[in-house]
Amino acid sequence: MKNRRAFPMDSSRRRFLQGGAAALGGALLPGLLPHFAYGATGGAPEKKEVRIGFIPLTDCTPVVIAAVKGFDAKYGIKIIPSKEASWAAVRDKLLNGENDASHILYGLVYGVQMGVGGPRRDMAITMSLNNNGQAITLSNKLKDKGVTDGASLKALVAKGGDYTFAQTFPTGTHAMWLYYWLAASGIHPFEDVKTVVIPPPQMVANMRVGNMDGFCVGEPWNARAIFDRIGFTATTTQDLWVDHPEKVLGMTAAWAAQYPNTARAMTAAVLEAAKWADAAENRAEVARIVADKSYVNTDVMVIEGRLKSEYENGLGRKWTDPHAMRFYNDGLASFPWLSDGMWFMTQHKRWGLLKEDPDYLAVAQKVNRIDVYRDAAAMVGGISVPKDTLRSSKLMDGVLWDGKDPAAYAASFKVKV
């Protein structure tokens, strides 16, 4: 069966922020205010409790750590992580105001912004939560048929038969990684195979009962498939694109406008948590925390290995991956690059989700709130904000993405809708 279908902070501003914070802090008794003096950014948070939705994935770490380790209290807020069942639920609770913000798929935010991933709403992204750390898992049934990579999968598909692959949301990151990898292997993701949507925590169970032949999802569910001996890692997403964008801290634009001080405080708390979680000496503790049933709900060992860059693919290969999941990466993983948002729109256009080319840069400038990130970085301190807002990378097929001509890039692919 087939289915169709950077802005730098100038030194004078930095001195003003630092001086204002010191002056205000010095005028108050110790303990009466949190770590940061709010006067530098316009006042105390309007909301003291902030509900942040998340999906049970390792990359929810910055949100969870901000709440568990008390980084939220330093900025005058209390973060309440809200565990959700699916990305559709994350979207709906964000749009109806049940949650204030979310750990959310980059491409989901842009899908909503463009009206192709649910009800259209103006959205805001104040920081990226991680780079890397996803994978494409294929079933052991495919391995038994000689499939170990994209080339051998193409050879099998060419012989005929129905094959099903799962991703987590139609406009999301995992859909785009899966489609890109299949297409780079010469497999049309809509004409040659079937693709379905499955929530991340349900991927392994569905593969176990034979509902799909492969899936793309975040950790720890790829490692879990190997641990349970039902699948193997065909490729990691960092092999597809080193330091690729993944999850973000997202909210509606209306919420960010109504609670600007809260948005800054929340971003600062999550940013500082991301920096703490990225330190190698903290990775074991991170694994213990996020493995808890309140969060990812799996064995610590399933999370810890790949979180510490220790990989095995289920085919006998073991390696240390220098590009495993990063939450901070010297600020490069946290900065909301405009080119990252633009890339997802190019893929939405490639696969027919967008019928016309949007003004890629203008949309990204509207959604990716670099101004909020800049203020949050100043609140945390010691964080360098990139001077440029675009970055360039070569993906697995050698195609360069630099954000300079997104319409031409979207049209350049041989395999597309």
N, C-alpha and C positions, 0 to 999 in steps of 0.2 A: 504494500500500500504506500502510495506517495502522497505527500502534502505539499501544496504550492504556496507556493508562497515563500610681570614681576616688578613689582615696583619697589625700589630701595627706600629705606627710611633715611632722610638726610640727617646729618649729625646734629643740627640745631634742634630738630624735633625730638631726636633721641635724648639730648641733654635736657630738654624741657620736660619730657616724660619722667626721666629719672629724677630730676630735681624736684618736680612737683610731688612725686611719690615720697621722696625723702622728707620734704617739708611737711607734708600732711601727716606722714607717719610719726614724725618727731613731735607733733603737737598733741598726740593722743596717748593715753595710757596703754601699756602693753596688754595685749589680749582682747582689746575692745573691738578691733577690726581684724579681718583675715589678713593673710600675707600681703596682698596687693592693696595699695591706696587707690580707691576708686576715682578720686578726683582727676587723675590723669586721663581718664577716658570718659568722663561725663557723669559719674554717679554710680551708686550701688545697683546691683541687679534688681530689675523690676519684679522678677519671680525668684523665690528662694528655693523652690523645688522644681526640678526639671526632669520630666520623664523622657528617656531616650530608648526607642525601640531597638531591638537587635535580633539577629538570627543566630542560632547555635553554630557558630563557626569560629575558628581560631582568631580570625581577624576582627572579632568584636572586642579583642583585648584592650585597646585604648579606652573604650567606654567603661568596661568592667573595672579596669585598674583604677581609673579616675574615681570611681565610687568606692571600691574596696580599700584602696590605699589612702584615701582622704585628700586627694588632690582637689576635689570639688570644694571642700571646706575652706581651702586656702583662698578661694576666690569668691567666697560668700554665698555658695549655692549647695544644694544637696541633689546629686544625680541619682535618679531612680531608674536602673536598667529594667526594661520591660521586654521579657522574652516572647517572641512571636513565632507563629507556626509556619509562615510562608512570606515570601516577598510581597505578594498581593496584600496580605494582612498588614505588613509594614507600611506599604503605600497608603492603604485605606485609613489606618489609624493616624497617620501623619496628616492626611488631607482633611480628616474630620475633627482634628484637634485633640484626639484622645492622647496622642503622644506629641511632645513639643519638638523633638528632633529624632533622628534615627541614624544608626549604623546602616548604610544603605548602598546598594549597587550604583556605581557611577552612571551606568547607562540607563538605569531606572529613573533617576532624577531627570536626565535629559529627555527621556521618553515622555514623562509627565509634562515637562516644560513645552515640548513640541506637540503634545496632544496625541501621541501614538502609543502611550503606555498606560492608558487609563484616562480619567477626567483631566482636562488641561488645566494646569495651575502654574502660576509663576513660582519658581523654586529658587532656593539659595543653597550653595555649598560653601562652608567656611573653612574647611580643611580636608585633606585626604587622610585616610586612616591607615593605609598600607600600600606598599608595592609588593608584587610577586605573591607566591604562596598558594596558587591554585594548580590544578592539574586535570588532565584528561585520562580517565580510567577506562580500560577496556576489559571485558569479561574473560574469564578463563576459558569459556566456551569458544571465544574467538582465538585465543591462544592455541587451543587444541586443533584449530583449523589452519594454524601456521601464521597467524597475525601477531606481529610484535610492534609494528609502527604504521605510519600513514601509507607508505608504499605497499606494504603487504595487505593492508586493509583495502586499498584501491583495487588490488588484483582480485581479492575475494568478492568485493561488491560488483566488479565487472562481470563476474560469472553468473550474476543474477541472484535473486532471493531478496527477502525483506529484512532490513536491518534498522533497528531503532536506537536513537541516541537522545539522551536527556540533557537539558540545561535547566536553569532555575527561574528564569523570567525572560519573556520574549525580547525586551530591549536591554537586558542586563549584560553584565560583563561576561558571564559564563556562556551565554548564547553567542556573543561576539567572538570569544576565544574558540569555541567549538566550531563555529562556521568558518572562521579564518583558517583553522588547522585543516579541516576537511577540504576546503577549497584549495589550499596550498598543496594538498595531496592529490588534487585532481578529482575530488568527490563533491558534487553539487549538494549542499545540505538540504535542499528542498526537492530536488528532482531525483537524486540517486538513492536517498535514504529517507527515513521518517525521523522527525524530531518532535519531542514532547517536553512538557514542563513538569518537573518534579521538585518539591521543596528540598533543600539541602539535607536535612536530617533523615529524609526518607529514601535517599539515593541507594544506599547500601542494601536496604531491605528489598527494594524493587529489583535490584540486580540479582539478588539472591534467588528470587522466585522467577527470574527470567523475563521480566517486563521490559528490559532494555539490554542492548549489547555494549553500550558504553555511555559515559556521562562526563560532563565537565562541571566541577564544583570546587569550592574552597576546602581547605583542610579543616578538620582532620579526616574528612570522609573518604579521601583518596587513600590515605594511610590505613584507615579502618577496613577498606575493601581488601587490601593486602593482608592485614592482620587476620581477617576472617577467611582468607584464602578463596576469595571469589573473583578477584580481579587483579590487574597490574597497571602500573603507570606507563602509558604510552609516551607521554611528554608532560613536562611541567610548563606552566604558562610563562615562567621566566625564560624558558628555552624558546618560547614563541616571541617574547618581547622582554628584554632585560629591563627591570625596574618599571614594569608597566603599571598604569593606574588601576585601582581596584575598588575598594569601598571608600566611602566618604562620610563626613558628618553633614547630613542634609536636613533641610527644613523648608517650610514654605517661605516665600519672600515676605508674605504678610506677617508671619510670626517674627521674622528677623527685624522687620520694620517696627513692630509693636513693642518688642523687647530688645532693643539694641544693646543695652548693658549686659543683659542676661546672655545674649548670643556671644558677646566677647568673653564673658566670664566662663561660660561653658566651653568655648573653643580653647581658652587658655588652660583650663583644667584637663581637657582631653589631650591637648598638645603636650603638656608636661608629663602626663601619664604615658603617652606614646614614647617620649624620650626616655623615660625610666624603663619601660618595657623592652626597649631596643638594646639595652645594655646586656652583654653576654652573661654577666654575673647574675642577672635577674631572670633569665629565661626559665630556669627550673622552677622558680617560684611562680612565674606567670603560668606555666603549664599546670601546676597544682591548683591555682586559683580558677582558671577558666575551665578546667575539666570538671569542676563541681557540677552537681545535678541542677543547680540554679542557673547554670550558664550553658556549657556545651553538653554536659552529661555523658562523658565517656571516660575510658581509662586514661590515666595520666600518661602512660607510656605511648599511647596512640598519638597524643598531641606533642609530647616532648621531643621526640626524635627530629621531626621535620622543623619544629620551632627552633631547634638548636643546629639546623643545617645538616643534619645527619639523614641521608636519603638511602632508600633501597627501592627498587622498582618492581619487585615481585617476579623478576626474570633472572635473578642472580647477580645483578649489578648493585654495588653499594658505592656511595661517594659522598663527599662533603661539598655542599652546594654553596658557593660564595654569593649567590643571588637568591637565597631563600627569603621567606617573608620578612619584610622590614616595615616597622611602624614609624620610624623617624628618619633614619639614614642620613644623618647630618642635616636634617631639615628638608632634604630633597623628596622624601616620601610623604611629607606633611603639606608641602606647599601646593595650593590648588592651581596648577598650571593651566592656562587657558587652552593650550594645545591639547591637553588631555580631554577636556570636555568636547573640543572640536572633533577629536578622533572618533568618539562614539557617534556623533552625528554623521560623519562620513560613512560609517558602517551601517547606520540606519538607512542612509540613502542608498548604499550599495545593495542592500537586501530588500529594497522596496517599501520599507516602513515609512520613509519620507518620500513623497512623490516629486518634490522639487528641492533644489539646493537652497537651504536657508542662508541668511547672512551669518555664516559660521562664527566669525570673530565677535560680532555684536551680541549674539546669543550667549556666547561663553563669557563675555565681559559682564553681562547682566546676571548670570547664574553664579559664576565663581567669584565669591566676595573676597577678593584679595585685600580690600580695605579692612575687613574684620579680622582676617588672618594676620595682617600686619600689626594691628593693635594688640591682638592676643599674644603674638610673638614678643612684643615689647613688654607686655605684662609678665610673661614667663622670664624673659631676660636671657641673654646669651645665645639667641637664635638668629642666625643670619638669614635675611630674606633675599632670595635671588633678584638680580637686577632685571633679568628678562622674564617675560611671562610665557614664552614659548620654549620648548625644548625639542631636540631632534633625536631620533632613534631609528635603527634598522631592525625590521622585524625578521622573522625566521626565513622568509623567502627573499631577503635582500632588498626589499622595498623600503625606501626612506620615507619616514614621516617627520615633517618639521613644522607643519601647521601653516606654511606660507601660501599654499594654493590648494585649499581643501576640496574645492569642487573638482579640480583636475584629478586629485588623488582619488576621490570617490569614484570617478568615472574610469580610472585606469585599470581596474581589475578585469581579468578575462572571465573569471567565474563570478557571476552576479545575477541579480534578478533583472 
